[in-house]
C-alpha cells in the first residue's frame, strides 16, 4: 500500500504566473482534498474531489481549480498567482462516500513561494 | 459559524510528565472530531478520532482524547510525554456542507515542546 505523494516538493513562481500541483492518492481511496497552509496557521480547505467531481469548496477564488482523474490522482491549478498564495499546499486522500468519519491521509505537501 | 479553537499557541512540558493540548469546537449537529500531528517539513499524520461511543478515545503513540459534549471540548492527552512528541498538533472537526459532502475545519494548531 503506497501513501499519498505530492509533486513537486518545492516551487518558486512570480506574480501572475500559473502553477499546477500534483497528488497521487493512497491506494483504494476515492476522495482527494486540497488544503492551503500558510506559515503559522492551520490548513484551510480549498476543495474536495470525490469520484472525479468537485463536491465541496472552501472560500477560495475561482482561480484555484482542480481535477481528479480516473485513478483518483488529482491536480490543483492556481492562475494569476499572488504573493499571498505563498504557502504549503497539502493533499489528503480518504475513502469516503456518505460517511464523514474516515480519517484523511496527508501527503508531505508542496511548498510554493511566489515572488 | 462552525469553528475549532485551540486556545494555546504553545505547550511546554517536561519529559515524563503528563501533557494536555486543548481543543474546543462549535458545530451544529453531532461532531466528528480528529487530532493530527505535524512534524517539521511533513504533512499531517492522523492520531485519533471521535465519531460516537465511548468518550475516551485511544490513538497512536500513547495519545488519547476525551470528548466532552457539555463543554464542547476534545482535549488531547498523554500520561507521560516524550521528547519525540515535540511537534505541531491540530484539532479538526468534520462538518457537512450545505451543498452536500463534508469538509474538515482545522484549528490553528498548538506547538508542543517536551524538554528532556
gemmi code that builds the backbone of each chain (N, CA, C; Angstrom):
import gemmi

chains = {
    "A": [
        ("UNK", (0.855, -1.197, 0.000), (0.000, 0.000, 0.000), (0.885, 1.239, 0.000)),
        ("UNK", (0.733, 2.091, -1.018), (1.567, 3.282, -1.070), (0.822, 4.432, -0.448)),
        ("UNK", (1.597, 5.378, 0.120), (0.994, 6.526, 0.744), (0.694, 7.611, -0.267)),
        ("UNK", (0.287, 8.768, 0.255), (-0.027, 9.923, -0.580), (1.281, 10.605, -0.976)),
        ("UNK", (1.432, 10.862, -2.250), (2.622, 11.557, -2.729), (2.222, 12.840, -3.423)),
        ("UNK", (3.100, 13.831, -3.358), (2.852, 15.117, -3.995), (4.101, 15.557, -4.748)),
        ("UNK", (3.854, 16.269, -5.838), (4.977, 16.826, -6.594), (4.587, 18.176, -7.173)),
        ("UNK", (5.539, 19.085, -7.303), (6.911, 18.977, -6.802), (6.969, 19.219, -5.291)),
        ("UNK", (8.147, 19.085, -4.721), (8.315, 19.339, -3.296), (8.339, 20.835, -3.023)),
        ("UNK", (9.087, 21.536, -3.857), (9.197, 22.987, -3.731), (9.009, 23.610, -5.106)),
        ("UNK", (8.535, 24.865, -5.081), (8.284, 25.549, -6.336), (8.393, 27.050, -6.094)),
        ("UNK", (9.068, 27.735, -6.998), (9.153, 29.198, -6.920), (8.575, 29.778, -8.193)),
        ("UNK", (7.625, 30.685, -8.046), (6.981, 31.333, -9.180), (6.961, 32.832, -8.952)),
        ("UNK", (6.624, 33.566, -9.990), (6.470, 35.012, -9.857), (4.991, 35.388, -9.991)),
        ("UNK", (4.668, 36.559, -9.499), (3.283, 37.034, -9.564), (2.737, 36.979, -10.982)),
        ("UNK", (1.493, 36.551, -11.100), (0.853, 36.487, -12.398), (1.007, 35.157, -13.108)),
        ("UNK", (1.973, 34.367, -12.696), (2.175, 33.066, -13.342), (1.104, 32.072, -12.901)),
        ("UNK", (1.139, 30.916, -13.559), (0.215, 29.836, -13.242), (1.013, 28.641, -12.724)),
        ("UNK", (0.398, 27.830, -11.874), (1.099, 26.682, -11.318), (0.164, 25.481, -11.255)),
        ("UNK", (0.723, 24.304, -11.443), (-0.028, 23.051, -11.287), (0.685, 22.164, -10.286)),
        ("UNK", (-0.032, 21.758, -9.279), (0.483, 20.849, -8.259), (-0.207, 19.503, -8.412)),
        ("UNK", (0.535, 18.433, -8.126), (0.012, 17.095, -8.365), (-0.001, 16.248, -7.107)),
        ("UNK", (-0.954, 15.329, -7.077), (-1.134, 14.480, -5.900), (-1.564, 13.094, -6.340)),
        ("UNK", (-0.905, 12.091, -5.809), (-1.339, 10.710, -6.006), (-1.928, 10.209, -4.704)),
        ("UNK", (-3.164, 9.771, -4.765), (-3.853, 9.368, -3.536), (-3.399, 7.989, -3.094)),
        ("UNK", (-3.711, 7.676, -1.850), (-3.382, 6.358, -1.312), (-4.232, 5.310, -2.026)),
        ("UNK", (-3.638, 4.159, -2.225), (-4.310, 3.081, -2.941), (-5.676, 2.783, -2.324)),
        ("UNK", (-6.708, 2.749, -3.175), (-8.047, 2.414, -2.710), (-8.875, 3.604, -2.265)),
        ("UNK", (-8.266, 4.780, -2.183), (-9.003, 5.969, -1.752), (-9.646, 6.658, -2.947)),
        ("UNK", (-10.901, 7.091, -2.776), (-11.641, 7.692, -3.878), (-11.833, 9.196, -3.735)),
        ("UNK", (-11.307, 9.764, -2.665), (-11.541, 11.181, -2.378), (-10.222, 11.896, -2.116)),
        ("UNK", (-10.092, 13.065, -2.728), (-8.905, 13.884, -2.512), (-9.344, 15.276, -2.096)),
        ("UNK", (-8.716, 15.784, -1.060), (-8.963, 17.152, -0.610), (-7.665, 17.934, -0.685)),
        ("UNK", (-7.786, 19.210, -0.989), (-6.625, 20.102, -1.041), (-6.754, 21.165, 0.035)),
        ("UNK", (-5.624, 21.478, 0.652), (-5.579, 22.483, 1.709), (-4.427, 23.437, 1.457)),
        ("UNK", (-4.611, 24.669, 1.893), (-3.540, 25.666, 1.893), (-3.147, 25.925, 3.339)),
        ("UNK", (-1.877, 25.773, 3.642), (-1.401, 26.038, 4.999), (-0.379, 27.167, 4.958)),
        ("UNK", (-0.808, 28.344, 5.352), (0.106, 29.471, 5.448), (0.976, 29.301, 6.685)),
        ("UNK", (2.083, 29.986, 6.699), (3.040, 29.850, 7.785), (2.394, 30.183, 9.124)),
        ("UNK", (2.502, 29.262, 10.080), (1.967, 29.503, 11.413), (0.476, 29.335, 11.551)),
        ("UNK", (-0.159, 28.790, 10.534), (-1.617, 28.616, 10.584), (-1.997, 27.166, 10.341)),
        ("UNK", (-3.252, 26.869, 10.611), (-3.769, 25.547, 10.313), (-4.151, 25.443, 8.848)),
        ("UNK", (-4.289, 24.237, 8.350), (-4.691, 24.057, 6.947), (-6.080, 24.641, 6.679)),
        ("UNK", (-6.219, 25.308, 5.547), (-7.501, 25.866, 5.120), (-8.007, 25.058, 3.926)),
        ("UNK", (-9.241, 24.616, 4.024), (-9.841, 23.772, 2.994), (-10.023, 24.555, 1.698)),
        ("UNK", (-9.489, 23.998, 0.599), (-9.661, 24.626, -0.710), (-10.838, 23.978, -1.428)),
        ("UNK", (-10.730, 22.693, -1.699), (-11.832, 21.926, -2.299), (-11.569, 20.441, -2.159)),
        ("UNK", (-12.607, 19.686, -2.491), (-12.541, 18.239, -2.383), (-13.089, 17.617, -3.659)),
        ("UNK", (-12.486, 16.538, -4.098), (-12.956, 15.792, -5.253), (-13.317, 14.376, -4.830)),
        ("UNK", (-14.473, 13.955, -5.283), (-14.963, 12.611, -4.991), (-15.379, 11.996, -6.316)),
        ("UNK", (-14.717, 10.915, -6.673), (-15.019, 10.224, -7.934), (-15.049, 11.190, -9.106)),
        ("UNK", (-14.013, 11.968, -9.213), (-13.731, 12.863, -10.342), (-14.592, 14.120, -10.397)),
        ("UNK", (-15.405, 14.353, -9.376), (-16.208, 15.562, -9.368), (-15.948, 16.364, -8.099)),
        ("UNK", (-15.943, 17.686, -8.246), (-15.796, 18.542, -7.082), (-17.069, 18.452, -6.254)),
        ("UNK", (-16.945, 18.143, -4.975), (-18.129, 18.036, -4.139), (-17.998, 18.830, -2.852)),
        ("UNK", (-17.196, 19.886, -2.914), (-17.068, 20.763, -1.767), (-15.989, 21.779, -2.047)),
        ("UNK", (-16.203, 23.015, -1.627), (-15.244, 24.074, -1.888), (-15.218, 25.034, -0.713)),
        ("UNK", (-14.040, 25.484, -0.367), (-13.876, 26.470, 0.687), (-13.906, 27.873, 0.106)),
        ("UNK", (-13.485, 28.851, 0.896), (-13.541, 30.257, 0.486), (-12.311, 30.657, -0.322)),
        ("UNK", (-12.154, 30.047, -1.462), (-11.050, 30.373, -2.358), (-11.618, 30.824, -3.697)),
        ("UNK", (-10.949, 31.799, -4.343), (-11.477, 32.335, -5.604), (-11.399, 31.314, -6.733)),
        ("UNK", (-12.099, 31.587, -7.827), (-12.146, 30.644, -8.959), (-10.802, 30.395, -9.611)),
        ("UNK", (-9.812, 31.259, -9.366), (-8.509, 30.999, -9.980), (-7.826, 29.774, -9.359)),
        ("UNK", (-8.402, 29.266, -8.290), (-7.997, 27.968, -7.735), (-8.940, 26.925, -8.337)),
        ("UNK", (-8.395, 26.017, -9.101), (-9.227, 24.997, -9.726), (-8.525, 23.650, -9.609)),
        ("UNK", (-9.276, 22.597, -9.889), (-8.681, 21.279, -9.734), (-9.268, 20.255, -10.677)),
        ("UNK", (-8.668, 19.096, -10.617), (-9.114, 17.947, -11.398), (-8.873, 16.698, -10.584)),
        ("UNK", (-9.712, 15.698, -10.825), (-9.404, 14.367, -10.315), (-9.534, 13.402, -11.478)),
        ("UNK", (-8.590, 12.500, -11.584), (-8.517, 11.581, -12.713), (-9.123, 10.232, -12.343)),
        ("UNK", (-9.374, 9.390, -13.365), (-9.998, 8.085, -13.081), (-9.230, 7.241, -12.066)),
        ("UNK", (-7.916, 7.421, -11.974), (-7.153, 6.659, -10.973), (-7.148, 7.373, -9.623)),
        ("UNK", (-7.959, 8.421, -9.501), (-8.159, 9.203, -8.286), (-7.004, 10.128, -7.939)),
        ("UNK", (-5.976, 10.189, -8.779), (-4.967, 11.209, -8.561), (-5.587, 12.567, -8.868)),
        ("UNK", (-4.897, 13.630, -8.476), (-5.532, 14.947, -8.575), (-4.513, 16.023, -8.883)),
        ("UNK", (-4.996, 17.107, -9.444), (-4.198, 18.303, -9.682), (-4.876, 19.509, -9.055)),
        ("UNK", (-4.048, 20.423, -8.578), (-4.504, 21.735, -8.140), (-3.858, 22.757, -9.050)),
        ("UNK", (-4.660, 23.599, -9.665), (-4.166, 24.645, -10.540), (-4.476, 26.001, -9.922)),
        ("UNK", (-3.484, 26.869, -9.957), (-3.698, 28.225, -9.483), (-3.252, 29.184, -10.566)),
        ("UNK", (-4.163, 30.032, -11.022), (-3.858, 31.026, -12.048), (-3.589, 32.377, -11.418)),
        ("UNK", (-2.922, 33.238, -12.185), (-2.680, 34.621, -11.758), (-2.177, 34.665, -10.321)),
        ("UNK", (-1.054, 34.026, -10.085), (-0.528, 33.901, -8.728), (-0.323, 35.259, -8.061)),
        ("UNK", (-0.636, 35.286, -6.771), (-0.431, 36.471, -5.951), (0.557, 36.128, -4.835)),
        ("UNK", (1.146, 37.172, -4.263), (2.142, 36.940, -3.216), (1.555, 36.122, -2.061)),
        ("UNK", (0.287, 36.388, -1.734), (-0.364, 35.705, -0.609), (-0.634, 34.234, -0.877)),
        ("UNK", (-0.393, 33.801, -2.107), (-0.570, 32.380, -2.405), (0.618, 31.558, -1.910)),
        ("UNK", (1.649, 32.222, -1.468), (2.815, 31.515, -0.918), (2.385, 30.739, 0.317)),
        ("UNK", (2.581, 29.420, 0.288), (2.099, 28.567, 1.372), (2.541, 27.137, 1.108)),
        ("UNK", (2.235, 26.277, 2.078), (2.379, 24.839, 1.892), (1.028, 24.306, 1.431)),
        ("UNK", (1.012, 23.615, 0.320), (-0.234, 23.060, -0.208), (-0.256, 21.563, 0.078)),
        ("UNK", (-1.272, 21.166, 0.804), (-1.391, 19.790, 1.245), (-2.517, 19.085, 0.514)),
        ("UNK", (-2.235, 17.863, 0.133), (-3.236, 16.993, -0.457), (-3.537, 15.896, 0.556)),
        ("UNK", (-4.793, 15.532, 0.673), (-5.185, 14.467, 1.599), (-6.149, 13.533, 0.895)),
        ("UNK", (-5.938, 12.246, 1.052), (-6.862, 11.290, 0.452), (-7.604, 10.521, 1.533)),
        ("UNK", (-8.766, 10.056, 1.178), (-9.579, 9.286, 2.118), (-10.544, 8.431, 1.333)),
        ("UNK", (-11.148, 7.485, 2.029), (-12.166, 6.647, 1.411), (-13.494, 7.149, 1.931)),
        ("UNK", (-14.236, 7.778, 1.071), (-15.465, 8.418, 1.516), (-16.601, 8.121, 0.566)),
        ("UNK", (-17.716, 8.523, 1.019), (-18.941, 8.478, 0.231), (-19.885, 9.312, 1.019)),
        ("UNK", (-20.775, 8.692, 1.730), (-21.658, 9.417, 2.612), (-21.129, 9.458, 4.043)),
        ("UNK", (-20.066, 8.710, 4.296), (-19.559, 8.592, 5.665), (-18.510, 9.656, 5.922)),
        ("UNK", (-18.708, 10.486, 6.911), (-17.734, 11.541, 7.197), (-16.666, 11.138, 8.176)),
        ("UNK", (-16.732, 9.946, 8.714), (-15.885, 9.612, 9.847), (-14.526, 9.047, 9.517)),
        ("UNK", (-14.205, 8.918, 8.224), (-12.908, 8.342, 7.894), (-11.813, 9.398, 7.963)),
        ("UNK", (-10.663, 8.993, 8.523), (-9.571, 9.949, 8.617), (-8.948, 10.174, 7.254)),
        ("UNK", (-8.250, 11.293, 7.153), (-7.564, 11.634, 5.916), (-6.083, 11.311, 6.049)),
        ("UNK", (-5.498, 10.939, 4.929), (-4.079, 10.643, 4.873), (-3.426, 11.739, 4.033)),
        ("UNK", (-2.474, 12.421, 4.642), (-1.885, 13.592, 4.014), (-0.566, 13.272, 3.315)),
        ("UNK", (-0.344, 13.973, 2.221), (0.953, 13.958, 1.584), (1.895, 14.922, 2.293)),
        ("UNK", (3.156, 14.949, 1.882), (4.146, 15.815, 2.533), (4.003, 17.281, 2.174)),
        ("UNK", (3.227, 17.569, 1.141), (2.996, 18.958, 0.778), (3.929, 19.471, -0.297)),
        ("UNK", (3.483, 20.543, -0.948), (4.304, 21.300, -1.902), (4.453, 22.700, -1.348)),
        ("UNK", (5.692, 23.129, -1.182), (5.958, 24.481, -0.690), (6.034, 25.419, -1.889)),
        ("UNK", (5.055, 26.313, -2.015), (5.011, 27.274, -3.119), (5.437, 28.645, -2.612)),
        ("UNK", (6.390, 29.222, -3.298), (6.832, 30.588, -2.993), (6.552, 31.455, -4.206)),
        ("UNK", (5.829, 32.537, -3.994), (5.513, 33.477, -5.071), (6.288, 34.772, -4.823)),
        ("UNK", (7.103, 35.134, -5.804), (7.949, 36.334, -5.656), (7.396, 37.509, -6.452)),
    ],
    "B": [
        ("UNK", (-21.204, 30.317, 13.209), (-20.271, 29.699, 12.275), (-19.587, 28.513, 12.944)),
        ("UNK", (-19.317, 27.509, 12.161), (-18.670, 26.317, 12.689), (-17.175, 26.579, 12.786)),
        ("UNK", (-16.602, 26.189, 13.921), (-15.198, 26.523, 14.137), (-14.546, 25.574, 15.122)),
        ("UNK", (-13.236, 25.633, 15.139), (-12.419, 24.875, 16.082), (-11.428, 25.845, 16.704)),
        ("UNK", (-11.278, 25.764, 18.014), (-10.360, 26.657, 18.706), (-9.327, 25.861, 19.490)),
        ("UNK", (-8.099, 26.240, 19.320), (-7.012, 25.704, 20.146), (-6.449, 26.904, 20.892)),
        ("UNK", (-6.814, 27.057, 22.158), (-6.527, 28.305, 22.866), (-5.053, 28.540, 23.180)),
        ("UNK", (-4.241, 27.532, 23.076), (-2.813, 27.671, 23.405), (-1.975, 27.574, 22.143)),
        ("UNK", (-1.168, 28.605, 21.897), (-0.253, 28.531, 20.754), (0.849, 27.520, 21.025)),
        ("UNK", (1.235, 27.417, 22.307), (2.367, 26.567, 22.656), (2.132, 25.944, 24.027)),
        ("UNK", (2.550, 24.705, 24.152), (2.505, 23.993, 25.423), (3.894, 23.454, 25.707)),
        ("UNK", (4.389, 23.732, 26.893), (5.700, 23.243, 27.313), (5.518, 22.242, 28.447)),
        ("UNK", (6.199, 21.119, 28.351), (6.092, 20.089, 29.389), (7.423, 19.363, 29.504)),
        ("UNK", (7.730, 18.896, 30.690), (8.959, 18.134, 30.897), (8.724, 16.668, 30.544)),
        ("UNK", (9.754, 16.052, 30.022), (9.658, 14.634, 29.664), (9.242, 13.815, 30.872)),
        ("UNK", (8.314, 12.907, 30.655), (7.822, 12.064, 31.735), (6.580, 12.601, 32.416)),
        ("UNK", (6.311, 13.876, 32.227), (5.108, 14.476, 32.812), (3.917, 14.292, 31.881)),
        ("UNK", (2.702, 14.359, 32.443), (1.526, 14.277, 31.569), (1.365, 15.558, 30.752)),
        ("UNK", (0.768, 15.400, 29.584), (0.530, 16.565, 28.744), (-0.933, 16.645, 28.343)),
        ("UNK", (-1.391, 17.870, 28.144), (-2.740, 18.126, 27.639), (-2.662, 19.227, 26.601)),
        ("UNK", (-3.255, 18.992, 25.465), (-3.402, 20.007, 24.423), (-4.899, 20.231, 24.241)),
        ("UNK", (-5.325, 21.469, 24.403), (-6.759, 21.753, 24.473), (-7.382, 22.051, 23.116)),
        ("UNK", (-8.642, 21.677, 23.008), (-9.412, 21.940, 21.798), (-10.874, 22.099, 22.156)),
        ("UNK", (-11.497, 23.140, 21.647), (-12.943, 23.294, 21.765), (-13.509, 23.515, 20.378)),
        ("UNK", (-14.771, 23.204, 20.206), (-15.371, 23.279, 18.889), (-16.761, 23.907, 18.977)),
        ("UNK", (-17.208, 24.370, 17.828), (-18.550, 24.907, 17.711), (-19.126, 24.413, 16.395)),
        ("UNK", (-20.025, 23.441, 16.479), (-20.649, 22.897, 15.276), (-22.117, 22.625, 15.558)),
        ("UNK", (-22.887, 22.568, 14.513), (-24.280, 22.158, 14.654), (-24.358, 20.665, 14.384)),
        ("UNK", (-25.138, 19.970, 15.164), (-25.258, 18.538, 14.984), (-24.142, 17.784, 15.690)),
        ("UNK", (-24.054, 16.510, 15.399), (-23.042, 15.665, 16.031), (-21.675, 15.921, 15.406)),
        ("UNK", (-20.678, 16.111, 16.255), (-19.341, 16.399, 15.709), (-18.567, 15.132, 15.399)),
        ("UNK", (-17.769, 15.216, 14.353), (-16.775, 14.197, 14.045), (-15.428, 14.861, 14.283)),
        ("UNK", (-14.719, 14.432, 15.310), (-13.545, 15.147, 15.796), (-12.272, 14.342, 15.563)),
        ("UNK", (-11.213, 15.047, 15.235), (-9.944, 14.419, 14.886), (-8.785, 15.185, 15.525)),
        ("UNK", (-7.692, 14.457, 15.756), (-6.411, 15.064, 16.092), (-5.375, 14.574, 15.091)),
        ("UNK", (-4.582, 15.561, 14.602), (-3.483, 15.267, 13.697), (-2.216, 15.889, 14.271)),
        ("UNK", (-1.075, 15.310, 13.901), (0.216, 15.846, 14.310), (1.040, 16.146, 13.065)),
        ("UNK", (1.804, 17.220, 13.134), (2.653, 17.605, 12.001), (4.084, 17.796, 12.486)),
        ("UNK", (4.981, 17.019, 11.922), (6.398, 17.176, 12.197), (6.993, 18.118, 11.162)),
        ("UNK", (8.143, 18.731, 11.436), (8.728, 19.708, 10.520), (8.871, 19.172, 9.104)),
        ("UNK", (8.433, 19.994, 8.156), (8.553, 19.676, 6.730), (7.827, 18.386, 6.354)),
        ("UNK", (6.778, 18.080, 7.080), (5.996, 16.881, 6.777), (4.516, 17.247, 6.694)),
        ("UNK", (3.761, 16.353, 6.082), (2.311, 16.517, 6.080), (1.734, 16.125, 7.420)),
        ("UNK", (0.421, 16.262, 7.563), (-0.246, 15.908, 8.808), (-0.409, 14.393, 8.916)),
        ("UNK", (-0.332, 13.926, 10.149), (-0.448, 12.494, 10.420), (-1.587, 12.270, 11.410)),
        ("UNK", (-2.490, 11.372, 11.076), (-3.649, 11.085, 11.905), (-3.231, 10.465, 13.236)),
        ("UNK", (-3.835, 10.960, 14.341), (-3.583, 10.405, 15.669), (-4.773, 9.617, 16.196)),
        ("UNK", (-5.943, 10.251, 16.176), (-7.130, 9.596, 16.705), (-8.371, 10.371, 16.279)),
        ("UNK", (-9.531, 9.728, 16.511), (-10.786, 10.366, 16.143), (-11.899, 9.948, 17.094)),
        ("UNK", (-12.903, 10.822, 17.177), (-14.141, 10.502, 17.888), (-15.289, 10.609, 16.896)),
        ("UNK", (-16.037, 9.515, 16.786), (-17.214, 9.523, 15.931), (-18.455, 9.341, 16.800)),
        ("UNK", (-18.443, 8.303, 17.598), (-19.547, 8.023, 18.511), (-19.046, 7.032, 19.548)),
        ("UNK", (-19.845, 6.813, 20.609), (-19.465, 5.790, 21.572), (-18.723, 6.342, 22.766)),
        ("UNK", (-17.770, 5.579, 23.251), (-17.018, 5.917, 24.452), (-16.370, 7.283, 24.318)),
        ("UNK", (-16.504, 8.098, 25.349), (-15.978, 9.456, 25.292), (-14.456, 9.505, 25.318)),
        ("UNK", (-13.818, 8.468, 25.835), (-12.360, 8.417, 25.868), (-11.874, 7.606, 24.675)),
        ("UNK", (-11.124, 8.273, 23.838), (-10.651, 7.641, 22.611), (-9.142, 7.449, 22.707)),
        ("UNK", (-8.677, 6.272, 22.381), (-7.240, 5.995, 22.393), (-6.720, 5.971, 20.964)),
        ("UNK", (-5.506, 6.525, 20.793), (-4.950, 6.616, 19.451), (-3.515, 6.142, 19.384)),
        ("UNK", (-2.812, 6.678, 18.401), (-1.431, 6.266, 18.149), (-0.479, 6.853, 19.177)),
        ("UNK", (0.669, 6.182, 19.353), (1.795, 6.658, 20.156), (1.416, 6.975, 21.606)),
        ("UNK", (0.403, 6.309, 22.147), (0.028, 6.504, 23.532), (-0.865, 7.696, 23.801)),
        ("UNK", (-1.276, 8.389, 22.748), (-2.172, 9.534, 22.912), (-3.617, 9.083, 23.104)),
        ("UNK", (-4.360, 9.905, 23.800), (-5.786, 9.693, 23.974), (-6.468, 11.043, 24.019)),
        ("UNK", (-7.768, 11.047, 23.831), (-8.519, 12.299, 23.874), (-9.878, 12.026, 24.495)),
        ("UNK", (-10.371, 13.029, 25.183), (-11.654, 12.893, 25.856), (-12.669, 13.834, 25.251)),
        ("UNK", (-13.748, 13.269, 24.770), (-14.843, 14.052, 24.209), (-15.764, 14.465, 25.341)),
        ("UNK", (-16.022, 15.767, 25.448), (-16.924, 16.282, 26.472), (-17.991, 17.118, 25.788)),
        ("UNK", (-19.171, 16.549, 25.657), (-20.225, 17.209, 24.890), (-20.705, 18.490, 25.565)),
        ("UNK", (-20.821, 18.470, 26.878), (-21.340, 19.647, 27.570), (-20.375, 20.827, 27.494)),
        ("UNK", (-19.092, 20.533, 27.465), (-18.100, 21.601, 27.353), (-17.626, 21.802, 25.915)),
        ("UNK", (-18.181, 21.054, 25.009), (-17.779, 21.079, 23.581), (-16.264, 21.080, 23.450)),
        ("UNK", (-15.650, 20.118, 24.128), (-14.191, 20.028, 24.091), (-13.734, 18.643, 23.664)),
        ("UNK", (-12.508, 18.600, 23.198), (-11.904, 17.333, 22.754), (-10.403, 17.461, 23.003)),
        ("UNK", (-10.013, 17.455, 24.256), (-8.624, 17.670, 24.642), (-7.771, 16.427, 24.406)),
        ("UNK", (-6.583, 16.664, 23.896), (-5.621, 15.589, 23.636), (-4.747, 15.404, 24.883)),
        ("UNK", (-4.496, 14.155, 25.251), (-3.728, 13.892, 26.462), (-2.755, 12.743, 26.242)),
        ("UNK", (-1.719, 12.750, 27.090), (-0.790, 11.631, 27.128), (-0.245, 11.557, 28.550)),
        ("UNK", (-0.245, 10.380, 29.157), (0.167, 10.267, 30.565), (1.625, 10.629, 30.816)),
        ("UNK", (2.499, 10.339, 29.845), (3.928, 10.561, 30.046), (4.544, 11.032, 28.735)),
        ("UNK", (4.948, 12.292, 28.689), (5.444, 12.888, 27.451), (6.860, 12.419, 27.119)),
        ("UNK", (7.131, 12.341, 25.826), (8.460, 12.029, 25.314), (8.995, 13.223, 24.536)),
        ("UNK", (10.311, 13.364, 24.507), (10.912, 14.441, 23.719), (10.474, 14.344, 22.263)),
        ("UNK", (10.332, 13.124, 21.780), (9.941, 12.907, 20.384), (8.489, 13.301, 20.106)),
        ("UNK", (7.717, 13.629, 21.143), (6.348, 14.113, 20.931), (6.325, 15.583, 20.517)),
        ("UNK", (7.461, 16.246, 20.600), (7.528, 17.658, 20.230), (7.158, 17.816, 18.761)),
        ("UNK", (6.103, 18.570, 18.512), (5.575, 18.729, 17.150), (4.429, 19.731, 17.209)),
        ("UNK", (3.778, 19.907, 16.050), (2.622, 20.792, 15.942), (1.370, 19.929, 15.886)),
        ("UNK", (0.422, 20.210, 16.752), (-0.774, 19.388, 16.875), (-2.006, 20.180, 16.427)),
        ("UNK", (-2.820, 19.525, 15.602), (-4.018, 20.158, 15.083), (-5.260, 19.375, 15.477)),
        ("UNK", (-6.226, 20.093, 15.988), (-7.553, 19.550, 16.231), (-8.405, 19.872, 15.009)),
        ("UNK", (-9.304, 18.981, 14.630), (-10.120, 19.206, 13.450), (-11.512, 18.633, 13.650)),
        ("UNK", (-12.466, 19.231, 12.967), (-13.837, 18.742, 13.003), (-14.346, 18.597, 11.576)),
        ("UNK", (-15.051, 17.527, 11.343), (-15.597, 17.281, 10.014), (-17.073, 17.643, 10.051)),
        ("UNK", (-17.475, 18.513, 9.117), (-18.842, 19.023, 9.142), (-19.487, 18.870, 7.773)),
        ("UNK", (-20.805, 18.682, 7.746), (-21.492, 18.599, 6.460), (-21.583, 19.974, 5.812)),
        ("UNK", (-21.533, 19.985, 4.483), (-21.673, 21.216, 3.747), (-23.121, 21.397, 3.314)),
        ("UNK", (-23.558, 22.646, 3.163), (-24.923, 22.917, 2.730), (-25.203, 22.349, 1.347)),
        ("UNK", (-24.176, 22.307, 0.526), (-24.330, 21.833, -0.851), (-24.022, 20.356, -0.991)),
        ("UNK", (-23.875, 19.673, 0.139), (-23.591, 18.243, 0.099), (-22.131, 17.963, 0.381)),
        ("UNK", (-21.846, 16.721, 0.790), (-20.476, 16.373, 1.121), (-20.062, 16.948, 2.471)),
        ("UNK", (-18.798, 16.816, 2.749), (-18.268, 17.245, 4.032), (-16.991, 18.040, 3.809)),
        ("UNK", (-16.614, 18.807, 4.804), (-15.319, 19.469, 4.785), (-14.731, 19.402, 6.187)),
        ("UNK", (-13.424, 19.525, 6.246), (-12.733, 19.472, 7.528), (-12.261, 20.868, 7.894)),
        ("UNK", (-12.574, 21.270, 9.115), (-12.127, 22.558, 9.637), (-11.039, 22.284, 10.672)),
        ("UNK", (-9.891, 22.905, 10.480), (-8.764, 22.715, 11.387), (-8.628, 23.895, 12.340)),
        ("UNK", (-8.160, 23.593, 13.547), (-7.738, 24.654, 14.435), (-6.419, 25.240, 13.966)),
        ("UNK", (-5.977, 26.281, 14.649), (-4.755, 26.976, 14.241), (-3.494, 26.222, 14.628)),
        ("UNK", (-3.647, 25.222, 15.477), (-2.503, 24.406, 15.864), (-1.908, 24.821, 17.202)),
        ("UNK", (-1.342, 23.848, 17.886), (-0.634, 24.079, 19.146), (0.731, 23.421, 19.055)),
        ("UNK", (1.761, 24.217, 19.307), (3.104, 23.650, 19.257), (3.453, 23.086, 20.624)),
        ("UNK", (3.813, 21.825, 20.640), (4.181, 21.144, 21.876), (5.695, 21.019, 21.958)),
        ("UNK", (6.253, 21.518, 23.067), (7.674, 21.346, 23.345), (7.822, 20.455, 24.563)),
        ("UNK", (8.535, 19.353, 24.405), (8.818, 18.458, 25.522), (10.306, 18.558, 25.824)),
        ("UNK", (10.608, 19.002, 27.025), (12.004, 19.231, 27.419), (12.545, 18.023, 28.169)),
        ("UNK", (13.753, 17.635, 27.808), (14.378, 16.469, 28.448), (14.786, 16.763, 29.881)),
    ],
}
model = gemmi.Model(1)
for chain_id, residues in chains.items():
    chain = gemmi.Chain(chain_id)
    for i, (resn, *xyz) in enumerate(residues, 1):
        res = gemmi.Residue()
        res.name, res.seqid = resn, gemmi.SeqId(i, " ")
        for name, pos in zip(("N", "CA", "C"), xyz):
            atom = gemmi.Atom()
            atom.name, atom.element = name, gemmi.Element(name[0])
            atom.pos, atom.b_iso = gemmi.Position(*pos), 0.0
            res.add_atom(atom)
        chain.add_residue(res)
    model.add_chain(chain)
structure = gemmi.Structure()
structure.add_model(model)
structure.setup_entities()
